[in-house]
Every structure is written in C-alpha cells, then in structure tokens.
Amino acid sequence: MSVGARVQFAAVWIAGVASALGAVSPASAGSPQISYMLQCQGCHLADGSGAPGAVPSLDGMGRFLGVPGGRAYLVRVPGSAQSPLSDGELAELLNWMLRSFTPDSIPAHFVPFSTEEVAGVRRPPLIDVDAARADLLRRIQSRDREPGPSQLP
C-alpha cells in the first residue's frame, strides 16, 4: 500500500471514529482539518501553539503573506513540501490553517493558495528553514516599522 493510500485510509478511519463520536461527518474525511490532524498536529499541536524554541506557533502565520517570499516559505517548509498531500490538498490545508489559526494577521489583499501556486513552488523543500524564517521575520519587522499612509507627514 502506498504512503498516499495509507494516509487516505488513516484519514477515513479517523473520520469514521470521530463521526461515531459525533465530532465530524463522514463527508469531511478528506477535509483540511483532518489533513491538519494527520500531517501537522503532531508538532504544531491541536491549537497550533507549537513548542517554543523548537516548533513555531501558527499564530500570526498570515504575516508571512505580506512580504516577498513569505507565501513560498509556507509552501516550502519541510512539513508542507514533503507531506504526502497533493498540491490541491496542501493549498486547501494552508488556506484552512490561515483562517483557523491566524485570521487577524491575514492581509486584506489575501488571495488563497491555489493548486497551481503550490505546484510551482513546492519543490525543492527549504533546507535551512531557520535562516529563511529569520530573514522573513526581519522583513516583517522592517515592514511593520515603516509608517503607513496615515502616519506620513
């Protein structure tokens, strides 16, 4: 059985158990929420809080959307890029994560991730994730310090 088939089986099994317990409907077996549970929750935890110093919190991940390279970063981090999810499933998962964990940090001009966008930047995965994240956080901080139109003289 391929990895994708095992993941699909696990998702359906978890959804079936959750459905029996009244948590989700069987129709949501392939939902982004189930994908999060199977692909991300082990490190980022159910609430997206992560582990300080080891696994970043998902709170505020929408900030990455407002700087060059930020969208690609969210797709290319190893957990995303190397997951067994299809490009379309990963796009749906990223959009769900943004809406679920960080709605207040999503820019007003946000365009949801598409299958085509994910396919175009997913490979190769980032190698030096810490350096890429630090560079993007510097860009975010620099952008946030710039005066907005209402603050200009």
C-alpha positions in Angstrom: 0.0 0.0 0.0 1.5 3.4 -1.0 2.0 6.2 1.5 -0.8 8.2 0.0 -3.2 5.2 0.2 -2.2 4.7 3.9 -2.8 8.3 4.7 -6.2 8.2 2.9 -7.1 5.1 4.8 -6.0 6.7 8.1 -8.0 9.8 7.4 -11.1 7.8 6.6 -10.6 5.7 9.7 -10.1 8.7 12.0 -13.1 10.4 10.4 -15.1 7.3 10.9 -14.2 7.1 14.6 -14.7 10.9 15.0 -18.1 10.6 13.3 -19.1 7.8 15.6 -18.3 10.0 18.5 -20.2 12.9 16.8 -17.1 15.0 16.1 -17.1 15.2 12.3 -19.3 13.9 9.5 -18.0 11.2 7.2 -18.2 13.7 4.3 -15.3 15.6 5.9 -12.9 12.6 5.9 -10.7 14.4 3.3 -11.1 17.8 4.9 -8.3 20.2 5.6 -9.0 19.8 9.3 -8.3 16.0 9.0 -5.2 16.7 6.9 -4.0 19.0 9.7 -4.6 16.4 12.3 -2.7 13.8 10.3 0.1 16.0 8.9 0.7 18.9 11.3 -0.8 18.4 14.7 1.9 16.1 15.9 4.4 19.0 16.0 2.2 22.1 15.9 -0.4 20.7 18.4 -4.1 20.8 18.1 -4.3 24.5 18.8 -1.4 25.5 16.6 0.7 26.6 19.5 3.8 24.5 18.6 6.7 24.1 21.1 8.5 27.3 22.0 12.1 27.2 20.8 11.5 24.1 18.7 8.3 24.3 16.6 6.9 27.7 15.7 3.4 28.7 16.7 0.9 29.1 13.8 -0.4 32.2 15.4 0.4 35.1 13.1 1.4 33.0 10.2 -0.6 35.3 8.0 2.2 37.9 8.5 4.3 35.9 6.1 1.8 36.6 3.3 2.7 40.3 3.3 6.4 40.1 2.5 8.2 38.8 -0.6 9.0 35.1 -0.3 6.5 34.6 2.5 4.0 32.6 0.5 6.6 30.3 -0.9 8.1 29.8 2.6 4.7 28.5 3.9 4.6 26.0 1.0 8.3 25.0 1.1 8.8 24.3 4.8 9.6 20.6 5.0 6.4 19.6 6.7 4.4 21.1 3.9 6.7 20.4 0.9 7.3 16.8 1.9 3.9 15.8 3.1 2.0 13.1 1.1 -0.8 15.6 0.4 -1.4 16.5 -3.3 -0.8 20.1 -4.3 -4.5 20.8 -4.2 -4.8 19.3 -0.7 -1.9 21.3 0.5 -3.4 24.5 -0.9 -6.6 23.8 0.9 -4.8 22.9 4.1 -2.8 26.2 4.1 -5.9 28.2 3.5 -7.7 26.4 6.3 -4.7 26.9 8.7 -4.6 30.7 7.9 -8.4 31.1 8.5 -8.3 28.9 11.6 -5.1 29.9 13.4 -4.4 33.4 12.3 -7.4 35.2 10.8 -6.4 38.6 12.2 -3.0 38.5 10.6 -4.2 37.8 7.0 -3.7 40.8 4.8 -6.7 42.5 3.3 -5.5 41.7 -0.2 -5.0 38.0 0.5 -5.5 35.6 -2.4 -6.0 32.0 -1.3 -3.4 29.5 -2.2 -4.2 27.6 -5.4 -3.1 24.1 -6.6 -1.1 25.8 -9.4 0.8 28.1 -7.0 1.6 25.2 -4.6 2.8 23.0 -7.5 5.0 25.8 -8.8 6.9 26.5 -5.6 6.7 23.3 -3.5 9.9 21.7 -4.7 12.6 21.7 -3.6 11.8 22.0 0.1 13.7 24.5 2.2 17.0 23.2 3.6 17.9 26.0 6.0 14.4 26.7 7.4 15.7 28.6 10.4 17.7 31.1 8.2 14.8 31.5 5.8 12.3 32.1 8.7 14.7 34.6 10.4 15.1 36.6 7.1 11.4 36.7 6.6 10.8 37.8 10.2 13.3 40.6 9.7 11.4 41.7 6.6 8.1 41.6 8.5 9.5 43.6 11.4 11.0 46.2 9.0 7.7 46.4 7.1 5.8 46.9 10.4 8.1 49.7 11.4 7.5 51.6 8.2 5.0 54.4 8.6 1.6 53.8 6.9 -0.1 56.3 4.7 -2.0 57.8 7.7 1.3 58.2 9.6 3.2 60.1 6.9 3.7 63.9 7.3 
